[in-house]
Amino acid sequence: MALDGCGQICKVLLFLVNLLFVLAGMGMLCGGLYLRFSAEGPLNLDLKTQHFVFAVSVLMAVGAAILIAAAIGDYASCSENKSALGVYCGILAFLATLTIICGVLSYLNIREFCNHVGEFYATVYAQYLIKKDGIRAIILRLFHNAFDCCGLGGTLQTIMQETDTCPQKYSLMGISFSTSTSCVTAILADLQASTVLGTFIGIAGLMILAVALASAVWHQSSRSVSSPPPYVLLTSSIPLSSPSSATSTSVLLYSPPPVTDTAEVI
């Protein structure tokens, strides 16, 4: 199915957006699985809390849904399959609606939402103190740079010698110390309801953009199927033996020369 210039641009943009969704979905799913099944300390010490398990489960579910939708979207955009494009639009529209609902609920219950985020951070930080793995270090750096904080903050952070993920760290006589505040306190104080709502709305807006691009490709595909070809080959048969035909057709027939019998001539 041939698309015009606008359709080709929408197709390329849709592929790029789906590529972003694939990366995000794989990161969320793989990160959630890693956090869920590596949350045990030495001597089978359980380092999971209820908030942590809930957050990781939501992370895995959302990552799997985004990854499936992105895979369908890549197939639909490359093959221009109308059925796949319809399924893709339906899944993304549902996810965008669910994201907006979650954003509104988080906005209305911002204190409870902040408590959940603070509990999740505290659990990941406690796991990092024991495991020292890279995935948890990346998660902690994201929190530390976003809220300009570090762990327990101040003197306690310096005593524990856990300043490698802090955004602000100094060295004095070979001792690293941090002047950042506690992250749990910073999350509860600095996480604003408008920021949370804006984040959810931005994610939903990206999904709606993908739905709009897929709809444009779908309409272009439908138009290319329903439009007639640029030329039509017409074939008609006109009987040559009918003298009453309205259209007279001149046909030049080739007749071979008469054969002369050599014996008669002689």
Secondary structure, 3 states (H helix, E strand, C coil): CCCCHHHHHHHHHHHHHHHHHHHHHHHHHHHHHHHHHCCECHHHCECCCHHHHHHHHHHHHHHHHHHHHHHHHHHHHHHCCHHHHHHHHHHHHHHHHHHHHHHHHHHHCHHHHHHHHHHHHHHHHHHHHHHCCHHHHHHHHHHHHHHCECCCCHHHHHHCCCCCCCCCEEEECCEEEECCECHHHHHHHHCCHHHHHHHHHHHHHHHHHHHHHHHHHHHHHHHHHHCCCCCCCCCCCCCCCCCCCCCCCCCCCCCCCCCCCHHHHC
